[in-house]
Amino acid sequence: MSGPIPKSLGKPSAIKQLILANNNLSGFIPSFLGDLRELIRLDLSYNRLSGGIPFSLGQLSNLQYLDIYHSSLDGTVFEDHLAKLSNLYLLRISSFKFKVKLDWVPPFQLQVLTLESCDIGDQFPQWVRMQKELVYLKMENCSITDTLSNSLYNYKNLTSLHLSSNHIQGPIPNNISQMLPFLEILYLDQNNIYGSLPDSLCEMKSLSLMDLSKNHISGNLPECLGNLHDLTIMKLSSNEISGVIPNSIGGAYSLQWLHLNNNNLSGKLPFTMKNCTKLIVVDVGENKFLGNLPKWIGNYMLDLRVLRLRNNKFHGQIPLEVCRLLKLQMLDLANNNLTGSIPNCFGNFSGMVVNPKPDNDKLANHHDYDYDDNNYDLGSFIEVLKGQEREYSKKISGLLVNLDVSNNNLVGEIPWELTRLSSLHGLNLSHNHLVGKIPERIGDMQSMESFDLSDNNLSGTIPSSLSDLSFISYLNLSHNNLSGQIPIGRHLQTLDNPSIYEGNPQLCGAPLPKKCEEASMVPSITDNHVVANKGANIDDKILFSGVIICGFATGFWGVIGFLVFNKRWRQAHLEFVEERIIRRWFKG
């Protein structure tokens, strides 16, 4: 539907449910909706309406469900807007300013309350504190500066709490398990929470998702974390946590996402982590972990899709056991002290191949939500791609497929087996001591967008197949011992920055100023393909065309469809959770 809300809807006064969500409705909410005295459910979410809420809606004494979330409305909510809604139990509003008296006593007891990007004042509103029956509470990006201890009493029935992106300060209350005894989902990320993690967190036996990232939490990880047997997602990244990962972590055997990156953690990864066999994401980058890369990761964590260990102090060789992690889609070992060669068996990572066989296994259910592990959001990652650090957030099925072992002390040749990884978006082997030639079949990696081999000791000519990388937008081959003419033709002509090839004295040809002598000239890419295909039959030509078309489709959707930024993943996830809770509680 599009256009204004039809006037005809105001005529059947006995209507009980009016659900107009996910349309393209515009204009104001008509006041005649207040004449629908029997209305129980009104859902105008996800439209393009304008203006505020008509006061007539406040007269709908039978209304139980009012949803104007993400409807493009704005304005001010006064007491009169909600004056007679005595049966209301679900209220979802975004982008409104609340202007109610401090001592206002609402006529309802809500079970579900969502206020997103609303101006509700810097303190936790008194009328919200009165909602003792709440099961789901979301107040995201509402500029709250209050403390948790002043805000979270009276919520004995709460199972989901979302207070992300506020300015909440102070420590997590020591008695949080008594304040929220049935809590299952806890989002307190992107606030100003400080202090250490209280042991009472470990007493929240129903907790399955805990996101405390991007705060100022310090101290050590509680030894009792292993008591959280149902915890599936733990995000403590971007804090000031120090010490070691406690051995008890193995008791949290339901863990599937573990984000501890960007802290001050040290020591070795505990052997007891091997008990967390359901892990899909392990991100402990940007810490001070040391020791050899654990072999047990490859023996026990066979469902891993993301292994991110960058910016630590790991040393020694890359264990061959890592190659058993066939589902890996992101492997980041950059900025450590690793030695030895790149294992040939890296070419076995089937998760880095175009169109891998889908995994139909389901994640452990969170409150009947039945998430699909191919579609669940992973949160954000800092990855070096195209020469810059960027923060990405993504779903597993649309993951930024990346392999990064840069800034180590690796030696030997580049394994040709890496060219099997045809869905790689980024390959970074820079700042090592690699020798030998660039693999001739590098052009088989049709999804490549970022390719960095700089600051090694590579030699020989640049393979002509490099020009087959249709989606390459960042290339760095500088500071090696490469020689001969730089390939020309196709997409390489758009990469005309001489810095791509600098530090290779024996290279010649555009975009370098050094011209090639006739004896060292090599055929153009077009000529090479003519020679290679001379005498080829029509089936070969059709096959070649099909490969190019598939490469284009894969790369296009890899770029456009897969990179989803942080606000979108969070919004989609929370809305999905809300809908499941709503369906659980609303019997309409």
Buried (B, 14 or more C-beta within 10 A) or exposed (E): EEEEBEEEBBEEEEBEEBBBBEBEBBEBBBEBBBBBEEBBBBBBBBBBBBEBBBEBBBBBBBBBBBBBBBBBBBEEBBBEBBBBBEBBBBBBBBBBBBEBEEEBEBBBBBBBBBBBBBBBBEBBBBBBBBBEBBBBBBBBBBBBBBBBBEBBBBBEBBBBBBBBBBEBBBBBBBBBBEBBBBBBBBBBBBBBBBBBBBBBBBBBBBBBBBBBBBBEBBBBBBEBBBBBEBBBBBBBBBBBBBEBBBEBBBBBBBBBBBBBBBBEBBEEBBEBBBBBEBBBBBBBBBBEBBEBBBEBBBBBBEBBBBBBBBBBEBBEEBBEBBBBBBBBBBBBBBBBEBBBBBBBBBBBBBBBBBEBEEBEEEBBEBBEBEBBBBEBBBBBBBBBBBEEEBEBBBBBBBBBBBBBBBBBEBBBBBBBBBBBBBBBBBBBBBBBEBBBBBBBBBBBBBBBBBBBBBBBEBBBBBBBBBBBBBBBBBBBBBBBBBBBBBBBBBBBEEBEEEEBBBBBEBBBBBBBEBEBEEEEEBBBBEEBBEEEEEEEEEEEEEEEEEEEEBBEEBBEEBBEEBBBEBEEBBEBBBBBBBEBBBEBBBEE
